[in-house]
Structures are given as structure tokens and as C-alpha cells.
Amino acid sequence: MSLIKSQPRPDLVDRARDLVEPIRKYVSWHEEHRELHPEVLDMLGRSELLKMRVPARYGGSVADMRTIVDVISELARADGSVGWSCVSFTMASWLSSLVPDETQDVIWNDPEVRFCGSVELNGVAEPTDGGYILNGRWHFNTGSPHATWDAHFAVLKHPDGTGEPALAVVPVSSLTLVDDWHTSGLRGTGSRTSVAKDLFVPEGWLVRMLPMAVEGKLATKLNAEYEAWHVPFMQMAIAVASAPALGMAHAALENYLELVPKRAITYTHYARQSEAPVTHLQLGEAVQLISEAEFHVYRMVDRLDSKAASGEPWTNEEKAIARMDAGAAVGRARQAVDILADAAGASSIYSHVPLQQIQRDIGALHHHAIMYPNTNLETLGRVLLGFEPNTDFL
């Protein structure tokens, strides 16, 4: 069967680019209030940038992966918190479109529906009459203050005591949100902890992940017609999640190029920093690192799209390389931002200078477990030497 291809949508990238300056007006508000401003959410909604992985029959665009990455990069160029929030909405929408079609009819009945989610296996689901009882505590639930539905990973317990990964989609109103998002970076994402206590999840609102990941058996029938839902979750997730690093690195470069012509190098005879050879070296190295980050992101994206089109299965080595690409992209982008922030001098530490926040935001992204460079390098090395990858999230 020929699958429906995801299409390039340069118009969505243009919409994201047009929002960069309007979003930047709310950066300080996001920092202070630790969540996105309602007007920013309205902008994203009006531009349909939160519908890139909403099924087409509910008004979604189902854009190709390069479009998704470019949109998120542009939003992160405006504000890292907005870019990361779009990552979360996109991944949770994709996940929630794996459940049975009749369940999706309920979810997407609201055209303004918003999603959050956490893929930590921090919950336990136990079968009961008509469904499951869910208990758990999930951290880093981006966008939860504004979301209507939550997509959570949990361990589905079997009678023999074993378990397997499962996805549960539940109303945010049925969870307890803990206002614990007090962080050094990505403060505007509102990534609060959510708690489920003896929550009943009806049949059809929880799906087993292994049949989908290993055998390609989807609970949804209608979305199974699309290439977009025939990609491995982890490889899709890390490609999307590394995109904000590109946008933040480009924002840092823009801010640096704006600052340099206006300053001297204190305690030297350089009246213009732009005349100093060290400035040329630092700038050149930063641009090189940003280019390397772009290479790694787009290699992931191109492989995702090509394999979805061909139906060719992923090898463990290819999956590990994708993990490496994600870590390398975020790592290189962070190095570039650090070089630019250091080169900008002491004046860049003022709170009104974007560089200091960009450095904090990309530092927070760099610590994300699925993109931490050293862990991903170790995983690749293990696979290349014939060992088990030492992770269930390859």
C-alpha cells in the first residue's frame, strides 16, 4: 500500500519567521511568569503552527520533517521557551494520534485543543474492568498550564508481574499539576510536574507501545495511511527536540553581531572590538559550530523522511547514529553560544541583553537526557562493538 507523503510547507516556515519579532516582545514576561503568554499562544494557534502533527482530517497540516524542524528553529530564534513548547505540542500530538480513531474523535473535537506530555516511564497502569488504573508522577511536562490533554508513558503491568511500555492519553483536568518549574533556563515553558492518583483510564485511551515500535501495528487505522505515523518515535522525537538549539544559536549570533560594533575591548587600545583578530577567530569558530549543528539535525531529518518513504527498517546502528546526531547538534550549538557570550564581554550579563538568556536556555536543553552528548556517544560505541545498547529508548 502506498502511504500518503508528508509535504514541504514553506508557508508554515514563513509564518514562524513572521512571528519572531512579535514573540520577542514577551520574552521577559515568559521569564517572570514561567509559562507562555496567552497572546503568544494565540499567535501560534492563528498561524496553525501547533497542528504540524495533528491528523489531516482534524485540520492538521502533516508537514514533512524538515518543515517541522525549520518552524521550531524559527520560534526558538525568537524565544527558546516558545521553540521548546512547540516541540512538546508536536510530539504529544503525534503520540496522541496513535490511539484508536474513535478516541481521536473525542480528543480533536475541540479545534483549539492543546497537548502536553512526558515520555518518562514514571507511571504504572494496571488493568481493571473497562480500562486501567493509572498512578504516577511525571516531571518536565511542558505546556501543562495551557493544555487540555496529556500524553504520558507508563508501564503496563501484566498478571505475571512483568510489564511493557504503554501510552495513556488523559485530560489535564484529571491530574494534579505541581507548580515546581523554578529553573535557570527555558523558564517560559511551564514544564510542571503532573501527578495521577488512582486515575481510571478507559479502554481505548491507553495503547501498548511495543507492537507499534517493533511490528508497526498501529491502533489507529486512518493515520496508518500516512508516512508521518510510520517513523520510530525516538528518532522523530530527537530530530524535533534538537531543532530549538539551531534557533537559539542563530539568535545568539544575531545578538553578538549587533553588540560587537558598539563596543571596545576594555583595558586594550582596541576602540572597536570588531577590529581585533581574536574577534574574527571567535566569530569564525562559532559560525563553524552552528554549521556543524545544522548538518547533524538535517541528516537526522533526511533519514527519517527517506526511510518513511521506502519502508526500509531502521538498524540499531542507524538509530544510535541518530542519537549521536542529536547530541552533536545540541552540543555544537551550545559551544557556539558559549563562545559568543564569552566574546561579548561583561556587558552581556545584563538581564536586558538576550545573550545571557539564550546561554541559560540552551544550557538547559543540553541537559535533556535524550540529547546529552556523552550518553549518546557511549550508546553508539556500544552498538558498534556488538554490545546491547543499554537503553530501551534507542
N, C-alpha and C positions, 0 to 999 in steps of 0.2 A: 504493500500500500504506500502510495506517495503521500508524504506528510506536507502540511501547509507550512511554508517557509516564513521565518521572521523577516520583516522588511526593513531596510535602512529608512530612518526617519530624520533627515537633516533638519526638517522644520521643528522637531522637538528640541534639537540641539540649539537652534536659533532662539527658541523660546527661553531656554535656560540661560543663554548668553544675555538676552534682553533683561533678565531678572537680576543680573549680578549687581548692578548699582542700586536698584531698589532694595534688595536684601541687605546690602551693606549698611543701610541706614538703621537696621535693627540689631546689629552685632552686639552693641553694648547692652541692649535690653536682654538679649539672649544670655549673655554672661551673668547679668544680675538676677534674672528670674529662673534660670536653669531649665528653660524649656523654650519652644519656638513661639514667636509672637503670632496671634491669630491672623494678622494681616499677611504674614509670610505664608502661613498655611493656606489662606485664601488664594494667594498668588499661585502657589503650587497647584492648587485644585483647579483654578481657572485655566491654567496652562496645560492641564492634564498630564503633568509630569509624575504623578503618583500612580498612573494607570499603565505603566510600561509592561507589567506582568499581571494585569487583570485580563481575564478571558475576553476575547473579541465580542462575544455575544452580550457582554455586560458593558460594552463601551470601551474596552481596553485597546491599546494600540499594538501590543505584542510586537514591539520593535526588536530589531536584531541586537546582539550583544554589544556591538561597537557603539550603536546609538545610546544604549543604556549607560555604558562607561563614559561616553563623552558628555551626556547630560549631567551625570553625577559629578564629573570633574568640574564642569562649569559652575554648578551650585556650590561646590566646595571652594572654588575660587572666590566666591562671594563670602562664604562663611563655612568653615569646616563642619560645624554642627548641622547646618542645613544639608550639606552633602551627605553626611553620615545618616541623617534621618531619612533621606531618600533611599539610601542603601537598605535600611531596615524595612521601610514600607514595601520596597520592591521585592525583597527576599520573602517577607511574610506573605505578601500577595501571591507569589509563586507557589509557596508551600500550601497555602490555603486553597489553591486551585487544584490540588491533588486529591481532595476529598470527593466523595460521591457527588454527582451532578445535582441531585435534589437538595443536598446540603448547601451547595454553592448558590442555588436559587434563593435560599434564605439569606446567606451572607451578603450577596451582591444586590439584594433587593433595594438597599439604600445606595443611591448613586454617589453619595458623599462619604461612603464608608472609608474608614482609615484603619490600618493594621499596625500592630507592633508584634514583637515575638522574641523568643530566646531559644537558641538551639543547644543550650546546655542540657545534659541529661540529668537534671536535678529534680525530676518528679517521678512518681510511681503511680501507675494506673493498674487497678485490679478489677477484673471482670465482675459484674453483678447483673441482676435481671434487667434486661433492656439497655445495657450500656456498661459504664465503667465508673469507678470511684477514683478520683484524681487527688493526689496530695503532692505538694512540692513547693519549692522556693526558688525562683529564677531571678538572677541578677542581670544587670545591663539590658533592661527592657526598653530600648529606645523608642521614643514617641508615645509611651504609655499614657501620659496625661491627656492626650488628644485622641487616643484610639478607641474604636468601638469593639474590635475583636483582637484576640491574642492567639498567636500560633506558638505552641510550646512543645518541646521534645520531652519525652518521658520514657521510662522503662515499663513496658507492658509485662506484667507478671503472669506466668503460667502456673497451673496447679502443681507442677512438679518442682516449683521453686526457681526455675530458670526464667529468663526474661529476654526481651528484644526491644530495640528502639521503636518508638511509635510517635506519631504526631497527633496532638489534640488541639482542636480549634474551639476556643471558649469565649464568651462575652467578657470584656474587661470588667463590666459591672459585677460579675460573679467572683472577681478576685479582690484581694486586698492589696493596694499599692502602698509601698513603704517609701516615704519621701526621704531617701538616703543618698540622692545624687549630689554629693558635695565633692567636687573633683578639681584637679588642676587644669584639665583640658576637656574639650568637647562638652562644655558645661551646658550649652543650649539644647542638648539632645533629650533632656528629660528622661534619662535611662534609669528609671527607678526599678526597685525590686518588686516582683509580684509574688503573691502567696495564694495557693489553693489549699483549702482545708475541707476534706471530705466532700469534694465537689462532684456532683453527678454529671457525667458526660454521656449523652445519649448515643446509641448505636448510630454509626454514620458520621459522627463528629470526631472519631479517632480512627486513624489508619496506621497499619503496620508499614514501617519504612523499608525493611529488608526486601520484601517482594518487589518493591518499586526500584530499589537501588541495584539489586542483583539480577532480577529477572525481567525488569522493565514492565511489570504488571501494575498498571495504574488503576486506582479506584474510580477515577473519573473516566468516562467514556468519550465525552465531547472534546475535552482538552487533549486527549490522546491522539487527536488528529493533527496536532501542532508539533513542529520540531522543538519549540520552546520548552515543552514538558518532557522531552526525551534527552535531557542532559543530566549528568550526575550533579546532585545538589552541591557537594563540597566544591567542585571545580567551578560551578556557576557562582557560588557564594563568594569564593575568594577573588574571582575576577571582579565582581561588582564591589566587593569590600575594599579592594586596593585602589579603586578609582579616586576616592577623595584625596589620596596622597598626591596625585598628579595635580589636582586643582589647587591644593594648598601650596605646593611647591611653586607653581606658576604665580600665585598671589604673592608669595614671598619675593619672587624675582621682580615682579612689578613694583612692589613697595620699595625694594632696595634700589632699583633704578631711579625711582622718584627721589629718594633720600640723598644719594651719592653726590649729585651735582650741587647740593646745597650746603655741603659740609667740608671742613678742612680735616686734617689729621692732627689732633691736638698734640702739643709738645714736639712738633716737627716743623719744617719750613714749607710743608705742602699746604698751600692755601686752598687747593682743590683736591679732594680725595681721588677724584676721577683721573688725576694725572699720575698717580703712584703705580709703579709696576705691580706691587702686591695686590692692588685692587684688581688689576687686569687678570692676574693669576687666580684670585679667589672667584671672580665672576666667571671666568672660563671653566673652572672646575665645577662650579655649581650648575652651569648650563649642561656640561657633560653628564653629570649625575642625573639631572632631570631627563635628559635624552635616554639614558640607560633605563630609568624607571619606566618611561613610556614604552620602550622595547619590550620589557617583561610583561607589562599589562596587555599590550596588544598581541603578543604571542599567545597568551592565555585565551584571549578573546577569539582570535582567528582559529585556534584549535577547537574551541567549543563549537563554533559555527560550522566548521568543516566536518567534524565528527557527527554532529547532529544531522547534517545533510546526507552524509554517506551511510550512517547507521553503524559505522565501524566501532567496535567496543574499545574502551579505554584499557590500556595495560597499567599495571601498578607503577611501572617506571614513568609513564606519561602523567599519571596522577601525582606522583611525587615531584616531577618537574614542575607541574602547575603550582604545587605548594611552594616550591623553591622560587618560582617566578613571583608569586605574591609577596613573599618575604623580601626578595631582592628589590621589588618595586617600591615597597614602603620604606625599606632601609635606605635605598639610594635617595629617595625623595627627602627623607628626614635629614640625611647628611647634607644635602643641598641647602635645606632651610637653616641648619645649624651654621654652615659656612657663611651664609648671607647675614644671619643675625649677628654673628661674631664680627663680621666685616662692617656692619652698620654702626658699631661703636656703642658707647654708653647711652646715647640718647634714645636708642631703640627700646630701652626697658620701660619707657613711659607707657602708661596704660592706653593712651590715645594713638600710639603707633601700632599699626596692625602686625608688624613682625613678631612682637612678643607673644601675641595670642596665637598666631599661626604656629610658632615654635611649640607652644604648650599643646595645641590641638594635635599636631602631627606626632608629638611625643606620646600622647595618649593612644592614638591609633597604632603606633609602633608596638605597643604593649599588648595588642589584641592577640589572643592565643593562636588563632589560625594563621596569623601573618608574622609571627615572631621569627626573624630570620634564622637564628641558631637552631631552633627546634626543627624548622623546615629543612635546613641543610642536613641535620642529623638523619631525618626521615629519608631523604634522598640517598644518602650514603648507605644506610641500612638496606634499602631496596636494591641498590646497585650491587651490593655484596651478597645478595641472596638471603638476607635475614627478613623476618617478619617486620612490617613497618612500625610496629609498636604503637599503633593507634587504630581506633575504629573509624576515624574520620579522614581516611586517605583520599 
